[in-house]
Structure formats: C-alpha cells, structure tokens
Amino acid sequence: MFAYLDHNSTSEPSILVKEKLISLLSQGALNSSSIHSKGRLAKKIIEESRMNILHSVQANNDYELVFTSCATESNNTIISNFKEGAVLCSAAEHLSVLGPVSKLANHYVIKVNDNGHINLDDLSANLKKFDKKQKLVSVIFANNETGAIQDLKQISSMCKAHGALLHTDAVQAWGRIDFSLNDLSSPDYITISCHKSGGLIGAAAIIKKKKAPLLPLIIGGGQESGFRAATSNLLAIASFGEVAKNIKSIIAEFQKTQALRDFLEEKIKKLRQDVVIFAKTSPRLPNTSCFAAKGLSQELQLVKLDLAGICVSSGAACSSGRIEPSHAIKAMGYSNEIASCAIRLSLGPQNTQAEIEYFIKHWEEIACQ
Ligand code: PLP
C-alpha cells in the first residue's frame, strides 16, 4: 500500500486542473506579453484566472492581484518593501517570512502562546517602540505545521491603531477553509498559492490593497503592471484560476478530511497516552495533525514510515530536506526534545480510511515496541 499524507507540502493536481492543462497544452505557444492573437489568448486566460482568484476571497475594488512564481517570492517581495521601515512578525511564521524579516535592520519577532497565536501585549508594546513611518505586521493565518488558525481581528485593529500595515500568509488556508478578505479584517497584503490545493507548483499571488506600496523584486519587461517582471507562467496561473473557480467544492473536499484526522488522533492517543498534539485546542485546518511522542525521533518515524510507503513530514517540511526541530513548535514553548519528535500528517481529498489505518498500524510498530 502507498499513502500520501503530506498535502501541506504539496498536493496532487486535481482532475479539473489536469483537464484544463491538457486542453491548454494543445494550444501551442502562449506568451501573454505578445500582442498577436496567441498572445491575446494567453492574456485572456491570465486575466480570467486573476478575476476568479480575486472572486474566491471576495476581494472588492480596493484590491489588486499580482502573480508571482511562488509564495516564498510573494512574501519576500512584500517584506522587501519595508527595508526603510520596521517589520514585526510572529515567531511561528513560515521561513519565507522569518528569513527576510530577520535580515532587516528594524524588526521584531512577536512571541506566541502554546497554540502559536501571537501575544497581543507583546505586539502592542513593540509596535509602540518603532517610530518609523512605514510599519508592517506579518502574521500567518493558518500555520503550515500545526494547522492553527489565527484570529486576525484584534491584530488588525491593533495595527490600525499604530499606523501599521498588515500582511497575512494564507497559503495553507486557501482551498482548505472558506474565508473572505473581510473575514480577515481586510489586510493590506495577503499571500496565497495554489499547489497545496490541487494547482501546479509555479504560481502564487500577492493580493494587495491598491493603495499599499509594492516595489518589484524582479525587474525587467514590466509584466504584471510593473509589479513583477518575467514571462507569465501560463500553465501554472491557469491551474490557479481553475482551483479558484472551483474553490467551494475543493474546500468541501478538504473539510471532509477532518473526520479521518480526528479518527487518527483518537487512535494514536490510545496507543501512546503521552502523545502531544500541537495546537489541539486552537481552531485548526481540517486536514492537519502535528504530534510528538517523547523519545520517538522524527528521523526514525520518517524513515520507517517511508519504507512502508507512507509519506509524512517533520513539522517544518519546507526546509530543503533537512530534518530539524521546528522553530514554530519551539516558539510555542515546547522543549527541543519534544520538537525533535514532531511529525506532521496533512490529508487531502484522495485519502481513505484504509490509508489512515495503514498509517496507524505502522506507527504502532514504531511507537509501541
Ligand atoms: N507560506 C506557507 C504558510 C507555506 O506553508 C509555504 C510552503 O509550504 C510557503 C509559504 C512557501 O511556499 P513555496 O515553497 O511554494 O514558495
């Protein structure tokens, strides 16, 4: 048997996306910057995707969308605009936010609680400390490791009170839970991408308020209204648009994975009562479970599960194949020892009860010898 339980890393392209791509591939050369008929066709496909994506988060006319190549680029671009100002981000951010923020002269990493939610007193105190004209607060909406969902309402009003702009990385939330920009208290910037929910790797977006500043990170031919140069990745963008067009049914499919996730957590807790399930008391993504049992290293679990054909990841899956204790879990107050035992299962619409039972059988062999 084979079980792919790593959808927060990337997901299989959906059938709708595959069909769309096959039809596009038969159209031949498509560069949206060309002014001839093929170029105009490509442009039309890209603009349809843009509209569908904006519609998927109920963006009003105050917002615009810039396509990028990946969420890492989106996050880096936004943060690079605040080099002269100050950026505050949470300690549980993805490394594509924490990395560029840590390079800035004026930055602060906001403490989080044991669910990974930011400490509002720490945010408020540190927003007061920076007397810069431009301030940005960057807070992840749904955590990629634990699935914890953050309530952005109070964060947003605190940003407004201190004249700071708000960015949220909603990469893991888009396609998994239903939300509008209004539900997120209308942030100034949001990052989303499509490869976690059935689209291709190679396209992501910055959705921004038109009045929020954005200088490009990649400069060249002036594509994307000058916000991001380079020939558009038509196939990936078309797949993004296709996911957006079907967002309601994709979310419904991901919501169904919660029953399997809850079944899994109940079983592992029975097998090892000392299991820690991270962010269990927080609202969470329906498909994500991150847990640790003391003395059971990430390496041992990942290798043995892989030998049985089961794909899971350590908490921090995006770290180029490295296995390291997760910075996010440590920031939540857990010891290095527990953090180095954490594994993450992230389910997708294709997963079955039989696959979860297969995982449980193999995990029991590793955890209960
Ligand atoms: N932000 C979050 C929350 C993520 O989970 C990821 C990837 O897992 C990224 C950003 C970076 O995405 P990418 O590697 O596609 O650029």
Residues whose N, C-alpha, C, O or C-beta is under 5 A from the ligand:
A	BS01	PLP	N8 S9 C70 A71 T72 E73 H94 S96 A142 N144 D169 V171 Q172 C318
